[in-house]
Amino acid sequence: MSSPTLLPVNIYEGQDFYVPAYRIIVNAQELEIESDVISVTYTDSLTNVDSFEMVVNNWDPDGIPGSPAMGAFKYSDTDTFNPWQQVELWMGYYHNGNDELERMLTGEISTMSPNFPSGGGSTLTVRALNLLHRFRTKQETKAYFNKKDTEIAQDLINDIASDLRQKIPQLTLEMDPDEVQQNLAAEEQIPYLEMHNQYPIVFLLQRARDIGYELFIEEQGTNQQRTVIVHFLETGDVVRHTYVVEWGKSLISFQPTLQTANQVSDLTVTGWNPQTKQQIKVQVTRQDLANEGVIDPTALNITESELSQKSELVVDHPVQSQAEARMIALKRMRQIAQGLVEARGKTLGTPDLRSGCKLQIAGLGTRFSGTYLVTSTTHTIGDGGYTTDFTARMEAAS
C-alpha cells in the first residue's frame, strides 16, 4: 500500500496570523482562564513523548468570599490542575472569526509546581505528557523467537491494552489493521529479540527507531468511550506536510551548523551466529546511503577527502544474522551521516509543523538552502504572539 503524497505548502497559504489562540480542556471541561495564562508551550520530538507546559497567574489580590482581604492563591489551593487528570491542548488561530485551532496533545497532567517568589506575584507551572505516558504500566522481561517486528508490536500492544482495560474501562487500545498487514508482508523474521526489564511501550519506541519505523497514536471518540489507534510503520510511509519557508519572510531566524568531525568513511558491525557457530561481519560505507534520505556532501561543495576518514566498529549490539547486522550497520551509518548539517530556527506559529515534517527552506544561499527534516518543535503562545521553534537536519540541497 503506497502512501499519498502531500505537495509542499507555502506556510503563508490560508493562514491568518493575527489572532493566535489556544484552548485547555481538563476532564472534558474547557477552562475559562485566559486572563490568568502567561504562556503556553507545546514540545515534541522524534525521540521523546510530546508534552506541554503552561504558566498561569496564581494570585488573586481580591481573595475569595469569606477570606481575609489580603488575597488568595487561585490554583495551587484548588484541584483545577491536580495531576493525573486528562487534559487536551489546542493551538492555532481565529480566521475570519472562525475557530481553526488544532489539537496538539491529549494526555495527562503530570506535575503542578507553584512558585512563591521573593518579589512579585505567585505563579503556577502546569506540565502534561502525551497519553503514551500512561502506557508505561510495568517493566517486563520477555524473549521473542522467530517473530517479525510487527508481530512483536502486536503482542506488546495487546498486553498493554489488557492492563489498561482494568484501569480505564472506557479506553480501547488497538493497532491499525491495514498497517499491520502492510508491515507483515514486507518484514522478515527475527531469530531472537529480548526485552529486558523495560516498559513495553519504551522498548517499542526504541525498537521503532532502531529499524527506521515510527510509533505514534491517534485518538478517536469522546471521554466516555475513547479508542486509541497505535500507528507502527516505516518512516517513509508516514504522510506529513512539507512546508516552504523563506528567510526574511516566513522564516524568522535560522542557524545551521556544518560539522564533519564525527563523520566516518565506513562502519562495521560484528557478531556471532549461534546456529551456524560462525562470525557475523558486515561493513557499509557512505556510498551505501544513496537512497537513505541523507545529504550528499558533494552538494555542499565538500569533497570526500575533506570528510573524516575514520572507521567505526560496532560490537556491543547483539545480532543473529547477516541481514540483521546490515540493517543495524545502515541505521548507525545513517544516523552519523544525518548529523552533517543540523540546524535550529524559528518561524511563524504553525500548529501542523511537528517533528517528522519537512521544510523546504529558501533564501539562505546555495549551500544551506534545501530540504530539512524537522526533528523537534516548540510551539509557544505568550506576550510575543505565537511562534514555532524547531530543530532540523538537512536531507538535500536545493
Secondary structure, 3 states (H helix, E strand, C coil): CCCCCCCCEECCCCCCCCCEEEEEEECCEECCCCCCEEEEEEEEECCCCCEEEEEEECEECCCCCCCCCCCEECCCCCCCCCCCCEEEEEEEEEECCEECCEEEEEEEEEEEEEECCCCCCCEEEEEEEEHHHHHCCCCEEEEEEEECHHHHHHHHHHHHHHHHHHHCCCEEEEECHHHHHHHHHHCCCEEEEEEEEECHHHHHHHHHHHHCEEEEEEEEECCCCEEEEEEEEEHHHCCCCEEEEEECCCEEEEEEEECCCCCEEEEEEEEEECCCCEEEEEEEEHHHHCCCCCCCHHHHCCCHHHCCCEEEEECCCCCCCHHHHHHHHHHHHHHHHCCCEEEEEEEECCCCCCCCCEEEEECCHHHHCEEEEEEEEEEEEECCEEEEEEEEEEEEEC
